[in-house]
């Protein structure tokens, strides 16, 4: 965690909020990865699972950037 995110009550609140958002995102990521391991997955389902993973990666990058900005 960065100093900016930890400084003062607002920074700590931001860090907690981002942590609280990232936790369910990780659960969604694991579920999408498990779907991709399914040999019976249709092409459409695989595309959707990959889109979910891509969106999660973008969202996590945004959260990391926001946390770094303080």
mmCIF file of the N, C-alpha and C atoms, coordinates in Angstrom:
data_MODEL
# 
_entry.id   MODEL 
# 
loop_
_atom_site.group_PDB 
_atom_site.id 
_atom_site.type_symbol 
_atom_site.label_atom_id 
_atom_site.label_alt_id 
_atom_site.label_comp_id 
_atom_site.label_asym_id 
_atom_site.label_entity_id 
_atom_site.label_seq_id 
_atom_site.pdbx_PDB_ins_code 
_atom_site.Cartn_x 
_atom_site.Cartn_y 
_atom_site.Cartn_z 
_atom_site.occupancy 
_atom_site.B_iso_or_equiv 
_atom_site.pdbx_formal_charge 
_atom_site.auth_seq_id 
_atom_site.auth_comp_id 
_atom_site.auth_asym_id 
_atom_site.auth_atom_id 
_atom_site.pdbx_PDB_model_num 
ATOM 1   N N  . UNK A 1 1  ? 0.834   -1.171  0.000   1.00 0.00 ? 1  UNK A N  1 
ATOM 2   C CA . UNK A 1 1  ? 0.000   0.000   0.000   1.00 0.00 ? 1  UNK A CA 1 
ATOM 3   C C  . UNK A 1 1  ? 0.883   1.240   0.000   1.00 0.00 ? 1  UNK A C  1 
ATOM 4   N N  . UNK A 1 2  ? 0.446   2.275   -0.697  1.00 0.00 ? 2  UNK A N  1 
ATOM 5   C CA . UNK A 1 2  ? 1.267   3.468   -0.806  1.00 0.00 ? 2  UNK A CA 1 
ATOM 6   C C  . UNK A 1 2  ? 1.070   4.377   0.390   1.00 0.00 ? 2  UNK A C  1 
ATOM 7   N N  . UNK A 1 3  ? 2.052   5.267   0.602   1.00 0.00 ? 3  UNK A N  1 
ATOM 8   C CA . UNK A 1 3  ? 1.934   6.233   1.690   1.00 0.00 ? 3  UNK A CA 1 
ATOM 9   C C  . UNK A 1 3  ? 0.733   7.130   1.494   1.00 0.00 ? 3  UNK A C  1 
ATOM 10  N N  . UNK A 1 4  ? 0.464   7.517   0.242   1.00 0.00 ? 4  UNK A N  1 
ATOM 11  C CA . UNK A 1 4  ? -0.666  8.401   -0.035  1.00 0.00 ? 4  UNK A CA 1 
ATOM 12  C C  . UNK A 1 4  ? -1.978  7.738   0.381   1.00 0.00 ? 4  UNK A C  1 
ATOM 13  N N  . UNK A 1 5  ? -2.098  6.451   0.153   1.00 0.00 ? 5  UNK A N  1 
ATOM 14  C CA . UNK A 1 5  ? -3.332  5.745   0.492   1.00 0.00 ? 5  UNK A CA 1 
ATOM 15  C C  . UNK A 1 5  ? -3.473  5.578   1.996   1.00 0.00 ? 5  UNK A C  1 
ATOM 16  N N  . UNK A 1 6  ? -2.365  5.561   2.711   1.00 0.00 ? 6  UNK A N  1 
ATOM 17  C CA . UNK A 1 6  ? -2.419  5.328   4.148   1.00 0.00 ? 6  UNK A CA 1 
ATOM 18  C C  . UNK A 1 6  ? -2.484  6.617   4.951   1.00 0.00 ? 6  UNK A C  1 
ATOM 19  N N  . UNK A 1 7  ? -2.209  7.751   4.332   1.00 0.00 ? 7  UNK A N  1 
ATOM 20  C CA . UNK A 1 7  ? -2.150  8.993   5.088   1.00 0.00 ? 7  UNK A CA 1 
ATOM 21  C C  . UNK A 1 7  ? -3.550  9.497   5.411   1.00 0.00 ? 7  UNK A C  1 
ATOM 22  N N  . UNK A 1 8  ? -3.806  9.698   6.660   1.00 0.00 ? 8  UNK A N  1 
ATOM 23  C CA . UNK A 1 8  ? -5.069  10.266  7.110   1.00 0.00 ? 8  UNK A CA 1 
ATOM 24  C C  . UNK A 1 8  ? -6.225  9.303   7.017   1.00 0.00 ? 8  UNK A C  1 
ATOM 25  N N  . UNK A 1 9  ? -7.336  9.681   7.645   1.00 0.00 ? 9  UNK A N  1 
ATOM 26  C CA . UNK A 1 9  ? -8.509  8.808   7.656   1.00 0.00 ? 9  UNK A CA 1 
ATOM 27  C C  . UNK A 1 9  ? -9.095  8.575   6.271   1.00 0.00 ? 9  UNK A C  1 
ATOM 28  N N  . UNK A 1 10 ? -9.074  9.593   5.421   1.00 0.00 ? 10 UNK A N  1 
ATOM 29  C CA . UNK A 1 10 ? -9.651  9.436   4.082   1.00 0.00 ? 10 UNK A CA 1 
ATOM 30  C C  . UNK A 1 10 ? -8.851  8.412   3.282   1.00 0.00 ? 10 UNK A C  1 
ATOM 31  N N  . UNK A 1 11 ? -7.528  8.464   3.384   1.00 0.00 ? 11 UNK A N  1 
ATOM 32  C CA . UNK A 1 11 ? -6.690  7.509   2.665   1.00 0.00 ? 11 UNK A CA 1 
ATOM 33  C C  . UNK A 1 11 ? -6.925  6.096   3.137   1.00 0.00 ? 11 UNK A C  1 
ATOM 34  N N  . UNK A 1 12 ? -7.035  5.916   4.442   1.00 0.00 ? 12 UNK A N  1 
ATOM 35  C CA . UNK A 1 12 ? -7.310  4.587   4.985   1.00 0.00 ? 12 UNK A CA 1 
ATOM 36  C C  . UNK A 1 12 ? -8.664  4.079   4.550   1.00 0.00 ? 12 UNK A C  1 
ATOM 37  N N  . UNK A 1 13 ? -9.629  4.970   4.495   1.00 0.00 ? 13 UNK A N  1 
ATOM 38  C CA . UNK A 1 13 ? -10.967 4.590   4.050   1.00 0.00 ? 13 UNK A CA 1 
ATOM 39  C C  . UNK A 1 13 ? -10.942 4.162   2.593   1.00 0.00 ? 13 UNK A C  1 
ATOM 40  N N  . UNK A 1 14 ? -10.178 4.881   1.786   1.00 0.00 ? 14 UNK A N  1 
ATOM 41  C CA . UNK A 1 14 ? -10.069 4.530   0.373   1.00 0.00 ? 14 UNK A CA 1 
ATOM 42  C C  . UNK A 1 14 ? -9.437  3.160   0.212   1.00 0.00 ? 14 UNK A C  1 
ATOM 43  N N  . UNK A 1 15 ? -8.382  2.907   0.948   1.00 0.00 ? 15 UNK A N  1 
ATOM 44  C CA . UNK A 1 15 ? -7.705  1.610   0.875   1.00 0.00 ? 15 UNK A CA 1 
ATOM 45  C C  . UNK A 1 15 ? -8.656  0.489   1.292   1.00 0.00 ? 15 UNK A C  1 
ATOM 46  N N  . UNK A 1 16 ? -9.435  0.703   2.343   1.00 0.00 ? 16 UNK A N  1 
ATOM 47  C CA . UNK A 1 16 ? -10.395 -0.316  2.786   1.00 0.00 ? 16 UNK A CA 1 
ATOM 48  C C  . UNK A 1 16 ? -11.474 -0.537  1.736   1.00 0.00 ? 16 UNK A C  1 
ATOM 49  N N  . UNK A 1 17 ? -11.957 0.553   1.155   1.00 0.00 ? 17 UNK A N  1 
ATOM 50  C CA . UNK A 1 17 ? -12.996 0.446   0.135   1.00 0.00 ? 17 UNK A CA 1 
ATOM 51  C C  . UNK A 1 17 ? -12.492 -0.345  -1.066  1.00 0.00 ? 17 UNK A C  1 
ATOM 52  N N  . UNK A 1 18 ? -11.290 -0.019  -1.520  1.00 0.00 ? 18 UNK A N  1 
ATOM 53  C CA . UNK A 1 18 ? -10.727 -0.732  -2.665  1.00 0.00 ? 18 UNK A CA 1 
ATOM 54  C C  . UNK A 1 18 ? -10.518 -2.207  -2.330  1.00 0.00 ? 18 UNK A C  1 
ATOM 55  N N  . UNK A 1 19 ? -10.054 -2.487  -1.124  1.00 0.00 ? 19 UNK A N  1 
ATOM 56  C CA . UNK A 1 19 ? -9.903  -3.885  -0.700  1.00 0.00 ? 19 UNK A CA 1 
ATOM 57  C C  . UNK A 1 19 ? -11.264 -4.588  -0.710  1.00 0.00 ? 19 UNK A C  1 
ATOM 58  N N  . UNK A 1 20 ? -12.285 -3.914  -0.208  1.00 0.00 ? 20 UNK A N  1 
ATOM 59  C CA . UNK A 1 20 ? -13.617 -4.506  -0.154  1.00 0.00 ? 20 UNK A CA 1 
ATOM 60  C C  . UNK A 1 20 ? -14.185 -4.769  -1.552  1.00 0.00 ? 20 UNK A C  1 
ATOM 61  N N  . UNK A 1 21 ? -13.780 -3.976  -2.520  1.00 0.00 ? 21 UNK A N  1 
ATOM 62  C CA . UNK A 1 21 ? -14.240 -4.187  -3.895  1.00 0.00 ? 21 UNK A CA 1 
ATOM 63  C C  . UNK A 1 21 ? -13.429 -5.305  -4.554  1.00 0.00 ? 21 UNK A C  1 
ATOM 64  N N  . UNK A 1 22 ? -12.135 -5.340  -4.301  1.00 0.00 ? 22 UNK A N  1 
ATOM 65  C CA . UNK A 1 22 ? -11.267 -6.334  -4.942  1.00 0.00 ? 22 UNK A CA 1 
ATOM 66  C C  . UNK A 1 22 ? -11.583 -7.763  -4.485  1.00 0.00 ? 22 UNK A C  1 
ATOM 67  N N  . UNK A 1 23 ? -12.016 -7.930  -3.258  1.00 0.00 ? 23 UNK A N  1 
ATOM 68  C CA . UNK A 1 23 ? -12.279 -9.275  -2.748  1.00 0.00 ? 23 UNK A CA 1 
ATOM 69  C C  . UNK A 1 23 ? -13.339 -10.009 -3.575  1.00 0.00 ? 23 UNK A C  1 
ATOM 70  N N  . UNK A 1 24 ? -14.519 -9.429  -3.819  1.00 0.00 ? 24 UNK A N  1 
ATOM 71  C CA . UNK A 1 24 ? -15.479 -10.150 -4.659  1.00 0.00 ? 24 UNK A CA 1 
ATOM 72  C C  . UNK A 1 24 ? -15.032 -10.255 -6.120  1.00 0.00 ? 24 UNK A C  1 
ATOM 73  N N  . UNK A 1 25 ? -14.231 -9.292  -6.578  1.00 0.00 ? 25 UNK A N  1 
ATOM 74  C CA . UNK A 1 25 ? -13.722 -9.372  -7.944  1.00 0.00 ? 25 UNK A CA 1 
ATOM 75  C C  . UNK A 1 25 ? -12.847 -10.606 -8.116  1.00 0.00 ? 25 UNK A C  1 
ATOM 76  N N  . UNK A 1 26 ? -12.077 -10.927 -7.102  1.00 0.00 ? 26 UNK A N  1 
ATOM 77  C CA . UNK A 1 26 ? -11.226 -12.112 -7.161  1.00 0.00 ? 26 UNK A CA 1 
ATOM 78  C C  . UNK A 1 26 ? -12.086 -13.373 -7.229  1.00 0.00 ? 26 UNK A C  1 
ATOM 79  N N  . UNK A 1 27 ? -13.178 -13.395 -6.509  1.00 0.00 ? 27 UNK A N  1 
ATOM 80  C CA . UNK A 1 27 ? -14.091 -14.543 -6.548  1.00 0.00 ? 27 UNK A CA 1 
ATOM 81  C C  . UNK A 1 27 ? -14.674 -14.709 -7.947  1.00 0.00 ? 27 UNK A C  1 
ATOM 82  N N  . UNK A 1 28 ? -15.064 -13.600 -8.560  1.00 0.00 ? 28 UNK A N  1 
ATOM 83  C CA . UNK A 1 28 ? -15.612 -13.645 -9.918  1.00 0.00 ? 28 UNK A CA 1 
ATOM 84  C C  . UNK A 1 28 ? -14.535 -14.127 -10.894 1.00 0.00 ? 28 UNK A C  1 
ATOM 85  N N  . UNK A 1 29 ? -13.302 -13.674 -10.691 1.00 0.00 ? 29 UNK A N  1 
ATOM 86  C CA . UNK A 1 29 ? -12.196 -14.083 -11.555 1.00 0.00 ? 29 UNK A CA 1 
ATOM 87  C C  . UNK A 1 29 ? -11.985 -15.600 -11.480 1.00 0.00 ? 29 UNK A C  1 
ATOM 88  N N  . UNK A 1 30 ? -11.973 -16.127 -10.284 1.00 0.00 ? 30 UNK A N  1 
ATOM 89  C CA . UNK A 1 30 ? -11.774 -17.570 -10.110 1.00 0.00 ? 30 UNK A CA 1 
ATOM 90  C C  . UNK A 1 30 ? -12.914 -18.349 -10.789 1.00 0.00 ? 30 UNK A C  1 
ATOM 91  N N  . UNK A 1 31 ? -14.142 -17.863 -10.645 1.00 0.00 ? 31 UNK A N  1 
ATOM 92  C CA . UNK A 1 31 ? -15.279 -18.545 -11.264 1.00 0.00 ? 31 UNK A CA 1 
ATOM 93  C C  . UNK A 1 31 ? -15.157 -18.530 -12.790 1.00 0.00 ? 31 UNK A C  1 
ATOM 94  N N  . UNK A 1 32 ? -14.745 -17.400 -13.362 1.00 0.00 ? 32 UNK A N  1 
ATOM 95  C CA . UNK A 1 32 ? -14.586 -17.312 -14.817 1.00 0.00 ? 32 UNK A CA 1 
ATOM 96  C C  . UNK A 1 32 ? -13.458 -18.228 -15.289 1.00 0.00 ? 32 UNK A C  1 
ATOM 97  N N  . UNK A 1 33 ? -12.375 -18.292 -14.524 1.00 0.00 ? 33 UNK A N  1 
ATOM 98  C CA . UNK A 1 33 ? -11.266 -19.192 -14.878 1.00 0.00 ? 33 UNK A CA 1 
ATOM 99  C C  . UNK A 1 33 ? -11.702 -20.652 -14.812 1.00 0.00 ? 33 UNK A C  1 
ATOM 100 N N  . UNK A 1 34 ? -12.530 -20.980 -13.828 1.00 0.00 ? 34 UNK A N  1 
ATOM 101 C CA . UNK A 1 34 ? -13.038 -22.348 -13.727 1.00 0.00 ? 34 UNK A CA 1 
ATOM 102 C C  . UNK A 1 34 ? -13.925 -22.684 -14.926 1.00 0.00 ? 34 UNK A C  1 
ATOM 103 N N  . UNK A 1 35 ? -14.721 -21.712 -15.356 1.00 0.00 ? 35 UNK A N  1 
ATOM 104 C CA . UNK A 1 35 ? -15.552 -21.936 -16.542 1.00 0.00 ? 35 UNK A CA 1 
ATOM 105 C C  . UNK A 1 35 ? -14.691 -22.276 -17.751 1.00 0.00 ? 35 UNK A C  1 
ATOM 106 N N  . UNK A 1 36 ? -13.581 -21.573 -17.899 1.00 0.00 ? 36 UNK A N  1 
ATOM 107 C CA . UNK A 1 36 ? -12.707 -21.807 -19.052 1.00 0.00 ? 36 UNK A CA 1 
ATOM 108 C C  . UNK A 1 36 ? -12.071 -23.197 -19.023 1.00 0.00 ? 36 UNK A C  1 
ATOM 109 N N  . UNK A 1 37 ? -12.015 -23.802 -17.859 1.00 0.00 ? 37 UNK A N  1 
ATOM 110 C CA . UNK A 1 37 ? -11.476 -25.157 -17.739 1.00 0.00 ? 37 UNK A CA 1 
ATOM 111 C C  . UNK A 1 37 ? -12.490 -26.231 -18.129 1.00 0.00 ? 37 UNK A C  1 
ATOM 112 N N  . UNK A 1 38 ? -13.738 -25.841 -18.319 1.00 0.00 ? 38 UNK A N  1 
ATOM 113 C CA . UNK A 1 38 ? -14.797 -26.793 -18.653 1.00 0.00 ? 38 UNK A CA 1 
ATOM 114 C C  . UNK A 1 38 ? -14.685 -27.213 -20.122 1.00 0.00 ? 38 UNK A C  1 
ATOM 115 N N  . UNK A 1 39 ? -14.459 -28.500 -20.379 1.00 0.00 ? 39 UNK A N  1 
ATOM 116 C CA . UNK A 1 39 ? -14.305 -28.948 -21.769 1.00 0.00 ? 39 UNK A CA 1 
ATOM 117 C C  . UNK A 1 39 ? -15.610 -28.868 -22.567 1.00 0.00 ? 39 UNK A C  1 
ATOM 118 N N  . UNK A 1 40 ? -16.752 -28.772 -21.893 1.00 0.00 ? 40 UNK A N  1 
ATOM 119 C CA . UNK A 1 40 ? -18.043 -28.717 -22.581 1.00 0.00 ? 40 UNK A CA 1 
ATOM 120 C C  . UNK A 1 40 ? -18.508 -27.288 -22.850 1.00 0.00 ? 40 UNK A C  1 
ATOM 121 N N  . UNK A 1 41 ? -17.657 -26.322 -22.579 1.00 0.00 ? 41 UNK A N  1 
ATOM 122 C CA . UNK A 1 41 ? -18.005 -24.916 -22.770 1.00 0.00 ? 41 UNK A CA 1 
ATOM 123 C C  . UNK A 1 41 ? -18.192 -24.622 -24.257 1.00 0.00 ? 41 UNK A C  1 
ATOM 124 N N  . UNK A 1 42 ? -19.280 -23.943 -24.579 1.00 0.00 ? 42 UNK A N  1 
ATOM 125 C CA . UNK A 1 42 ? -19.491 -23.563 -25.984 1.00 0.00 ? 42 UNK A CA 1 
ATOM 126 C C  . UNK A 1 42 ? -18.576 -22.391 -26.330 1.00 0.00 ? 42 UNK A C  1 
ATOM 127 N N  . UNK A 1 43 ? -18.424 -22.135 -27.605 1.00 0.00 ? 43 UNK A N  1 
ATOM 128 C CA . UNK A 1 43 ? -17.579 -21.025 -28.047 1.00 0.00 ? 43 UNK A CA 1 
ATOM 129 C C  . UNK A 1 43 ? -18.121 -19.695 -27.514 1.00 0.00 ? 43 UNK A C  1 
ATOM 130 N N  . UNK A 1 44 ? -19.420 -19.559 -27.517 1.00 0.00 ? 44 UNK A N  1 
ATOM 131 C CA . UNK A 1 44 ? -20.053 -18.345 -27.006 1.00 0.00 ? 44 UNK A CA 1 
ATOM 132 C C  . UNK A 1 44 ? -19.783 -18.169 -25.509 1.00 0.00 ? 44 UNK A C  1 
ATOM 133 N N  . UNK A 1 45 ? -19.898 -19.247 -24.773 1.00 0.00 ? 45 UNK A N  1 
ATOM 134 C CA . UNK A 1 45 ? -19.630 -19.190 -23.334 1.00 0.00 ? 45 UNK A CA 1 
ATOM 135 C C  . UNK A 1 45 ? -18.170 -18.860 -23.054 1.00 0.00 ? 45 UNK A C  1 
ATOM 136 N N  . UNK A 1 46 ? -17.275 -19.426 -23.853 1.00 0.00 ? 46 UNK A N  1 
ATOM 137 C CA . UNK A 1 46 ? -15.854 -19.136 -23.683 1.00 0.00 ? 46 UNK A CA 1 
ATOM 138 C C  . UNK A 1 46 ? -15.569 -17.659 -23.952 1.00 0.00 ? 46 UNK A C  1 
ATOM 139 N N  . UNK A 1 47 ? -16.201 -17.133 -24.992 1.00 0.00 ? 47 UNK A N  1 
ATOM 140 C CA . UNK A 1 47 ? -16.031 -15.711 -25.316 1.00 0.00 ? 47 UNK A CA 1 
ATOM 141 C C  . UNK A 1 47 ? -16.496 -14.843 -24.153 1.00 0.00 ? 47 UNK A C  1 
ATOM 142 N N  . UNK A 1 48 ? -17.649 -15.185 -23.600 1.00 0.00 ? 48 UNK A N  1 
ATOM 143 C CA . UNK A 1 48 ? -18.186 -14.409 -22.471 1.00 0.00 ? 48 UNK A CA 1 
ATOM 144 C C  . UNK A 1 48 ? -17.261 -14.493 -21.255 1.00 0.00 ? 48 UNK A C  1 
ATOM 145 N N  . UNK A 1 49 ? -16.747 -15.670 -20.965 1.00 0.00 ? 49 UNK A N  1 
ATOM 146 C CA . UNK A 1 49 ? -15.846 -15.831 -19.813 1.00 0.00 ? 49 UNK A CA 1 
ATOM 147 C C  . UNK A 1 49 ? -14.570 -15.016 -20.016 1.00 0.00 ? 49 UNK A C  1 
ATOM 148 N N  . UNK A 1 50 ? -14.062 -15.000 -21.240 1.00 0.00 ? 50 UNK A N  1 
ATOM 149 C CA . UNK A 1 50 ? -12.861 -14.204 -21.529 1.00 0.00 ? 50 UNK A CA 1 
ATOM 150 C C  . UNK A 1 50 ? -13.156 -12.705 -21.423 1.00 0.00 ? 50 UNK A C  1 
ATOM 151 N N  . UNK A 1 51 ? -14.345 -12.295 -21.815 1.00 0.00 ? 51 UNK A N  1 
ATOM 152 C CA . UNK A 1 51 ? -14.738 -10.887 -21.676 1.00 0.00 ? 51 UNK A CA 1 
ATOM 153 C C  . UNK A 1 51 ? -14.823 -10.496 -20.201 1.00 0.00 ? 51 UNK A C  1 
ATOM 154 N N  . UNK A 1 52 ? -15.345 -11.389 -19.390 1.00 0.00 ? 52 UNK A N  1 
ATOM 155 C CA . UNK A 1 52 ? -15.409 -11.142 -17.945 1.00 0.00 ? 52 UNK A CA 1 
ATOM 156 C C  . UNK A 1 52 ? -14.001 -10.953 -17.382 1.00 0.00 ? 52 UNK A C  1 
ATOM 157 N N  . UNK A 1 53 ? -13.088 -11.839 -17.760 1.00 0.00 ? 53 UNK A N  1 
ATOM 158 C CA . UNK A 1 53 ? -11.711 -11.741 -17.265 1.00 0.00 ? 53 UNK A CA 1 
ATOM 159 C C  . UNK A 1 53 ? -11.050 -10.444 -17.725 1.00 0.00 ? 53 UNK A C  1 
ATOM 160 N N  . UNK A 1 54 ? -11.292 -10.054 -18.962 1.00 0.00 ? 54 UNK A N  1 
ATOM 161 C CA . UNK A 1 54 ? -10.720 -8.804  -19.462 1.00 0.00 ? 54 UNK A CA 1 
ATOM 162 C C  . UNK A 1 54 ? -11.262 -7.593  -18.711 1.00 0.00 ? 54 UNK A C  1 
ATOM 163 N N  . UNK A 1 55 ? -12.566 -7.590  -18.471 1.00 0.00 ? 55 UNK A N  1 
ATOM 164 C CA . UNK A 1 55 ? -13.179 -6.487  -17.738 1.00 0.00 ? 55 UNK A CA 1 
ATOM 165 C C  . UNK A 1 55 ? -12.654 -6.427  -16.303 1.00 0.00 ? 55 UNK A C  1 
ATOM 166 N N  . UNK A 1 56 ? -12.468 -7.577  -15.690 1.00 0.00 ? 56 UNK A N  1 
ATOM 167 C CA . UNK A 1 56 ? -11.927 -7.619  -14.330 1.00 0.00 ? 56 UNK A CA 1 
ATOM 168 C C  . UNK A 1 56 ? -10.508 -7.066  -14.284 1.00 0.00 ? 56 UNK A C  1 
ATOM 169 N N  . UNK A 1 57 ? -9.691  -7.408  -15.261 1.00 0.00 ? 57 UNK A N  1 
ATOM 170 C CA . UNK A 1 57 ? -8.321  -6.893  -15.306 1.00 0.00 ? 57 UNK A CA 1 
ATOM 171 C C  . UNK A 1 57 ? -8.322  -5.374  -15.440 1.00 0.00 ? 57 UNK A C  1 
ATOM 172 N N  . UNK A 1 58 ? -9.184  -4.853  -16.311 1.00 0.00 ? 58 UNK A N  1 
ATOM 173 C CA . UNK A 1 58 ? -9.254  -3.391  -16.472 1.00 0.00 ? 58 UNK A CA 1 
ATOM 174 C C  . UNK A 1 58 ? -9.719  -2.715  -15.191 1.00 0.00 ? 58 UNK A C  1 
ATOM 175 N N  . UNK A 1 59 ? -10.706 -3.292  -14.542 1.00 0.00 ? 59 UNK A N  1 
ATOM 176 C CA . UNK A 1 59 ? -11.219 -2.716  -13.300 1.00 0.00 ? 59 UNK A CA 1 
ATOM 177 C C  . UNK A 1 59 ? -10.164 -2.751  -12.198 1.00 0.00 ? 59 UNK A C  1 
ATOM 178 N N  . UNK A 1 60 ? -9.442  -3.841  -12.090 1.00 0.00 ? 60 UNK A N  1 
ATOM 179 C CA . UNK A 1 60 ? -8.386  -3.929  -11.075 1.00 0.00 ? 60 UNK A CA 1 
ATOM 180 C C  . UNK A 1 60 ? -7.289  -2.908  -11.337 1.00 0.00 ? 60 UNK A C  1 
ATOM 181 N N  . UNK A 1 61 ? -6.957  -2.672  -12.610 1.00 0.00 ? 61 UNK A N  1 
ATOM 182 C CA . UNK A 1 61 ? -5.953  -1.653  -12.934 1.00 0.00 ? 61 UNK A CA 1 
ATOM 183 C C  . UNK A 1 61 ? -6.447  -0.271  -12.530 1.00 0.00 ? 61 UNK A C  1 
ATOM 184 N N  . UNK A 1 62 ? -7.720  -0.002  -12.773 1.00 0.00 ? 62 UNK A N  1 
ATOM 185 C CA . UNK A 1 62 ? -8.293  1.293   -12.364 1.00 0.00 ? 62 UNK A CA 1 
ATOM 186 C C  . UNK A 1 62 ? -8.249  1.456   -10.844 1.00 0.00 ? 62 UNK A C  1 
ATOM 187 N N  . UNK A 1 63 ? -8.580  0.404   -10.127 1.00 0.00 ? 63 UNK A N  1 
ATOM 188 C CA . UNK A 1 63 ? -8.531  0.466   -8.661  1.00 0.00 ? 63 UNK A CA 1 
ATOM 189 C C  . UNK A 1 63 ? -7.103  0.686   -8.167  1.00 0.00 ? 63 UNK A C  1 
ATOM 190 N N  . UNK A 1 64 ? -6.144  -0.006  -8.769  1.00 0.00 ? 64 UNK A N  1 
ATOM 191 C CA . UNK A 1 64 ? -4.745  0.176   -8.385  1.00 0.00 ? 64 UNK A CA 1 
ATOM 192 C C  . UNK A 1 64 ? -4.293  1.602   -8.648  1.00 0.00 ? 64 UNK A C  1 
ATOM 193 N N  . UNK A 1 65 ? -4.691  2.144   -9.795  1.00 0.00 ? 65 UNK A N  1 
ATOM 194 C CA . UNK A 1 65 ? -4.309  3.521   -10.136 1.00 0.00 ? 65 UNK A CA 1 
ATOM 195 C C  . UNK A 1 65 ? -4.931  4.516   -9.158  1.00 0.00 ? 65 UNK A C  1 
ATOM 196 N N  . UNK A 1 66 ? -6.189  4.271   -8.799  1.00 0.00 ? 66 UNK A N  1 
ATOM 197 C CA . UNK A 1 66 ? -6.860  5.166   -7.850  1.00 0.00 ? 66 UNK A CA 1 
ATOM 198 C C  . UNK A 1 66 ? -6.211  5.093   -6.483  1.00 0.00 ? 66 UNK A C  1 
ATOM 199 N N  . UNK A 1 67 ? -5.832  3.907   -6.074  1.00 0.00 ? 67 UNK A N  1 
ATOM 200 C CA . UNK A 1 67 ? -5.173  3.738   -4.781  1.00 0.00 ? 67 UNK A CA 1 
ATOM 201 C C  . UNK A 1 67 ? -3.817  4.438   -4.787  1.00 0.00 ? 67 UNK A C  1 
ATOM 202 N N  . UNK A 1 68 ? -3.088  4.314   -5.882  1.00 0.00 ? 68 UNK A N  1 
ATOM 203 C CA . UNK A 1 68 ? -1.773  4.958   -5.984  1.00 0.00 ? 68 UNK A CA 1 
ATOM 204 C C  . UNK A 1 68 ? -1.906  6.477   -5.980  1.00 0.00 ? 68 UNK A C  1 
ATOM 205 N N  . UNK A 1 69 ? -3.008  6.980   -6.563  1.00 0.00 ? 69 UNK A N  1 
ATOM 206 C CA . UNK A 1 69 ? -3.214  8.425   -6.609  1.00 0.00 ? 69 UNK A CA 1 
ATOM 207 C C  . UNK A 1 69 ? -3.627  8.999   -5.258  1.00 0.00 ? 69 UNK A C  1 
ATOM 208 N N  . UNK A 1 70 ? -4.139  8.122   -4.386  1.00 0.00 ? 70 UNK A N  1 
ATOM 209 C CA . UNK A 1 70 ? -4.522  8.569   -3.049  1.00 0.00 ? 70 UNK A CA 1 
ATOM 210 C C  . UNK A 1 70 ? -5.853  9.089   -3.017  1.00 0.00 ? 70 UNK A C  1 
# 
